[in-house]
Structures are given as C-alpha cells and as structure tokens.
Amino acid sequence: MSKTLAIDTSSFVMGIAVTDGERTLGEITTNIKKNHSIRLMPAIDNLMKEVGVRPKELDEIVVANGPGSYTGVRIGVTTAKTLAWSLGIPVIGVSSLAVMAQTGRFFQGIISPIMDARRGQVYTGHYQTKEMLVKEVASDCLIMLEDWLVYLKELNEPVLFIGQDIELHRAMIMEGLKEQAHFATGSMMLPRPTELARLGQKMTDENVTHTIVPNYLQLAEAEVNWQKAQQEKDSAND
C-alpha cells in the first residue's frame, strides 16, 4: 500500500485527498471563491491530522497541473513540489481535464470536460470509457468552442459535457449538437480529488519533483500583453 496526497486547485474548486492504495482515507472538496493560497496548506494539515497520516508517511504527491486558472494551477503545483522536495518523494502531474472526465465513467459515448478560456475559447479534451476506465482519445486542447462542436458533430456519437463552465456555453452546445449533447448534473460537475489520486497512482513517476511544470495550454494574459509590448518596442527601434 502506498499513501498518496492529492491536490487540485486548478479552478474555484479546491480538492484534497489522502489515500492508502485503493482506499480513500479522507477528502475535502470546496466550491467557493476564496483564495487557495491562504486555505490550501491549513486544509492539507487538518485533513492529514484527521486521518492520522504524518507527512513522512506519504509515498507520493499527485497534483492537477492544468489547464485551468493560471493562479490556481501555479499554487497547486508549487505547493506539491515544495512538499515533495522537503519529503524526498515524487510528485506526479495529472491533467485537470482528465480528473473532471472521471465522473462520466458510466456514460456510453464521448466525455468532454469543459473549462471556459474566454473569448469563445474552451479548454477541453476527448475522453471515453474503456473497460471501466476513462481514457484520453484526443489530447487536451485550447480551442474555439464552435470548432470543437464541429469536431464532435462529425463523430456522430452522444457527448457528455462536464464542468461548471458549461452553463456559459449551454445554448451554443445545444444549437450545435442538438440531441447529441448531454450534460452532467449536480456533483458530477465537480472534480473529485480521490480520482486525481487514483490517476496519479496509475502513472509512472516520470514527472518527478524537478521537472513537473504547470500545463497552461496558453500564456497568461499578462505575459501575452508583455510580449506584444516588447514586439511593438522592437519594431519602433528598427
């Protein structure tokens, strides 16, 4: 049995779990607009004390490394790497979208987790259940929603959309896919930190402490604006 700490702060949802092999010892999931940087470490400390696991007993840390909120992903990855470094254990990065997709395990068709990326864009991926495991069929991507709907329509299969940002795009999805479109409800919308732990345990520890980085799929807006300003400055100096 290996003891795992799972951390997900890639959206408004903050998820933490402690597992012992296949057994869930405890998990915390909150869905509120509060600062992860202030709440994460106290939540980890409280959960580990509650389930009676000391930091030195952990064998690995699994973290949702994006895509998602730029700040949220950075907080989760930085915290996971710092803890792993101090404990001398591996940290494993898992796609935030893959974690979301797991709640669609019993859906027969395409599973499409959705995160809004503004300006008509979404973070998404093509997942499907095979032998009770939700697996990636097409890589996670940043794409215009209208282009993604064209891709899904051509596959001519039922599609389950998962994620809290779906409400922002429900009308366009319904218009584009009609009866192909299905929507997760209730707690299915929230990523489960226990699923994050399970996914991490099934991966190799290639993404160890030194090399794991956030997977933003795009530059933060501040970086884009900075690069644009630098390009304009260089052009003016030519």
C-alpha positions as CSV (number, residue, x, y, z in Angstrom):
1,M,0.0,0.0,0.0
2,S,1.2,3.5,-0.8
3,K,-0.1,6.6,0.8
4,T,-0.9,9.5,-1.6
5,L,-1.7,13.1,-1.1
6,A,-3.7,14.6,-4.0
7,I,-4.1,18.4,-4.6
8,D,-6.3,20.2,-7.1
9,T,-6.6,24.0,-7.1
10,S,-6.9,24.4,-10.9
11,S,-10.3,26.1,-10.6
12,F,-12.6,27.6,-8.0
13,V,-12.9,24.0,-6.6
14,M,-10.2,23.1,-4.1
15,G,-9.8,19.4,-3.7
16,I,-7.6,17.5,-1.3
17,A,-7.5,13.7,-0.7
18,V,-5.4,11.3,1.2
19,T,-5.5,7.7,0.0
20,D,-3.8,4.4,1.0
21,G,-3.7,2.4,-2.1
22,E,-7.2,2.0,-3.4
23,R,-8.7,3.0,-0.1
24,T,-9.8,6.6,0.5
25,L,-8.8,7.8,3.9
26,G,-10.4,11.3,3.5
27,E,-11.1,14.1,1.1
28,I,-12.1,17.7,1.2
29,T,-13.8,19.5,-1.7
30,T,-14.9,23.1,-1.5
31,N,-16.5,25.2,-4.3
32,I,-16.2,28.8,-3.2
33,K,-14.5,31.9,-4.5
34,K,-11.8,32.1,-1.8
35,N,-8.1,32.4,-2.1
36,H,-6.4,29.0,-2.5
37,S,-3.1,30.3,-1.4
38,I,-4.5,31.1,2.1
39,R,-6.6,28.0,2.5
40,L,-4.6,25.2,0.9
41,M,-1.9,24.4,3.5
42,P,-4.2,24.6,6.5
43,A,-6.7,22.3,4.7
44,I,-3.9,19.8,4.0
45,D,-2.7,19.9,7.6
46,N,-6.2,19.5,9.0
47,L,-7.1,16.6,6.7
48,M,-3.8,14.7,7.4
49,K,-4.3,15.1,11.1
50,E,-7.9,13.9,10.8
51,V,-7.0,10.7,9.0
52,G,-3.9,10.1,11.1
53,V,-1.2,10.3,8.4
54,R,2.0,12.0,9.1
55,P,3.9,13.8,6.3
56,K,6.8,11.4,6.5
57,E,4.4,8.5,5.8
58,L,3.5,9.8,2.4
59,D,4.9,8.0,-0.6
60,E,3.9,10.4,-3.3
61,I,2.0,13.6,-4.1
62,V,-0.3,13.9,-7.1
63,V,-1.3,17.3,-8.4
64,A,-3.7,18.6,-11.0
65,N,-1.2,20.6,-13.2
66,G,-3.7,22.3,-15.6
67,P,-5.1,23.6,-17.7
68,G,-7.2,25.9,-15.7
69,S,-6.9,29.1,-13.6
70,Y,-3.3,30.4,-14.1
71,T,-3.0,31.4,-10.4
72,G,-4.8,28.3,-9.1
73,V,-2.7,25.8,-11.1
74,R,0.5,27.6,-10.1
75,I,-0.5,27.5,-6.4
76,G,-1.2,23.7,-6.5
77,V,1.9,22.8,-8.5
78,T,4.2,25.0,-6.3
79,T,2.8,23.6,-3.1
80,A,3.0,20.0,-4.3
81,K,6.6,20.4,-5.5
82,T,7.7,22.1,-2.3
83,L,6.2,19.4,-0.1
84,A,7.6,16.6,-2.3
85,W,11.0,18.2,-2.2
86,S,11.0,18.5,1.6
87,L,9.9,14.9,2.0
88,G,12.1,13.4,-0.7
89,I,9.2,11.8,-2.6
90,P,8.0,12.1,-6.2
91,V,5.3,14.4,-7.3
92,I,3.1,13.4,-10.3
93,G,1.2,15.8,-12.5
94,V,-2.2,14.8,-13.9
95,S,-4.4,16.7,-16.4
96,S,-7.1,18.7,-14.7
97,L,-9.4,17.8,-17.5
98,A,-8.7,14.1,-17.1
99,V,-9.8,14.4,-13.4
100,M,-13.0,16.1,-14.4
101,A,-13.7,13.4,-17.0
102,Q,-13.7,10.6,-14.5
103,T,-17.2,11.4,-13.2
104,G,-18.5,10.3,-16.6
105,R,-17.2,6.8,-16.2
106,F,-20.6,5.1,-16.8
107,F,-21.5,7.2,-19.9
108,Q,-21.5,5.4,-23.2
109,G,-20.1,7.9,-25.6
110,I,-17.7,10.8,-25.7
111,I,-16.9,12.6,-22.5
112,S,-15.9,16.2,-22.9
113,P,-14.8,18.2,-19.8
114,I,-15.1,21.9,-20.4
115,M,-13.3,24.9,-18.8
116,D,-14.0,28.4,-20.1
117,A,-10.9,30.1,-21.5
118,R,-12.7,33.4,-22.5
119,R,-13.2,35.0,-25.9
120,G,-15.2,32.0,-27.2
121,Q,-12.4,29.5,-26.3
122,V,-12.5,26.5,-24.0
123,Y,-10.1,24.0,-22.6
124,T,-11.3,20.5,-23.4
125,G,-10.4,17.0,-24.5
126,H,-11.9,13.9,-26.0
127,Y,-12.3,11.1,-23.4
128,Q,-14.2,7.8,-23.5
129,T,-14.7,4.9,-21.1
130,K,-12.9,1.6,-22.0
131,E,-13.3,-1.3,-19.6
132,M,-14.4,0.9,-16.7
133,L,-11.5,3.3,-17.2
134,V,-11.9,6.8,-18.6
135,K,-9.1,7.3,-21.1
136,E,-7.9,10.1,-23.3
137,V,-8.7,9.7,-27.0
138,A,-7.6,13.1,-28.2
139,S,-5.1,15.4,-26.4
140,D,-6.3,18.2,-24.2
141,C,-6.5,21.4,-26.2
142,L,-7.4,25.1,-26.2
143,I,-9.9,25.6,-29.0
144,M,-12.7,27.8,-30.1
145,L,-15.9,26.2,-28.9
146,E,-17.6,26.4,-32.3
147,D,-14.6,24.4,-33.8
148,W,-14.9,21.8,-31.1
149,L,-18.6,21.3,-31.7
150,V,-17.9,20.8,-35.4
151,Y,-15.3,18.1,-34.4
152,L,-17.8,16.4,-32.1
153,K,-20.7,16.6,-34.5
154,E,-18.7,14.7,-37.2
155,L,-18.1,11.8,-34.8
156,N,-21.8,11.3,-34.6
157,E,-21.8,9.9,-31.0
158,P,-23.6,11.1,-27.9
159,V,-21.4,13.6,-25.9
160,L,-21.4,14.2,-22.2
161,F,-20.3,17.7,-21.1
162,I,-18.8,18.0,-17.7
163,G,-17.8,21.2,-15.8
164,Q,-19.2,24.2,-14.0
165,D,-18.5,26.4,-17.0
166,I,-20.9,24.5,-19.2
167,E,-23.7,27.0,-18.3
168,L,-21.8,29.7,-20.1
169,H,-21.9,27.7,-23.3
170,R,-25.1,25.5,-23.0
171,A,-27.0,27.4,-25.6
172,M,-24.3,27.2,-28.3
173,I,-23.7,23.5,-27.4
174,M,-27.4,22.7,-27.8
175,E,-27.6,24.6,-31.1
176,G,-24.6,22.8,-32.5
177,L,-25.2,19.3,-31.3
178,K,-28.9,19.1,-30.5
179,E,-29.8,15.5,-29.4
180,Q,-26.1,14.5,-29.3
181,A,-25.5,16.8,-26.3
182,H,-25.9,15.5,-22.7
183,F,-25.0,17.4,-19.6
184,A,-23.6,16.3,-16.3
185,T,-25.7,17.3,-13.2
186,G,-25.1,18.0,-9.6
187,S,-21.9,16.7,-8.0
188,M,-20.8,15.2,-11.4
189,M,-19.7,18.7,-12.3
190,L,-17.0,18.8,-9.6
191,P,-13.6,17.1,-10.0
192,R,-13.0,14.5,-7.2
193,P,-9.6,14.6,-5.5
194,T,-9.8,10.9,-4.9
195,E,-10.0,10.3,-8.7
196,L,-6.9,12.5,-9.0
197,A,-5.0,10.3,-6.6
198,R,-6.1,7.2,-8.4
199,L,-5.0,8.6,-11.8
200,G,-1.6,9.5,-10.3
201,Q,-1.1,6.1,-8.8
202,K,-1.6,4.5,-12.3
203,M,1.1,6.7,-13.8
204,T,4.9,6.3,-13.7
205,D,6.8,8.8,-11.7
206,E,8.4,10.3,-14.8
207,N,7.1,13.7,-13.8
208,V,9.2,14.0,-10.7
209,T,9.8,17.0,-8.4
210,H,12.4,18.7,-10.6
211,T,10.7,18.6,-13.9
212,I,6.9,18.9,-13.4
213,V,5.5,22.3,-14.6
214,P,2.1,23.7,-15.0
215,N,0.3,22.9,-18.2
216,Y,-1.5,26.2,-19.0
217,L,-2.0,25.4,-22.8
218,Q,-1.7,29.2,-23.3
219,L,0.3,32.1,-21.9
220,A,-1.3,34.1,-19.1
221,E,-2.9,37.4,-20.4
222,A,-0.2,39.4,-18.7
223,E,2.5,37.5,-20.5
224,V,0.8,38.0,-23.8
225,N,0.4,41.7,-23.2
226,W,4.1,41.9,-22.2
227,Q,5.3,40.1,-25.3
228,K,3.1,42.3,-27.5
229,A,4.6,45.4,-25.9
230,Q,8.1,44.1,-26.5
231,Q,7.4,43.4,-30.1
232,E,6.0,46.8,-30.6
233,K,9.0,48.3,-28.8
234,D,11.4,46.3,-31.0
235,S,9.5,47.4,-34.2
236,A,9.8,51.0,-33.2
237,N,13.5,50.7,-32.7
238,D,14.1,49.2,-36.1
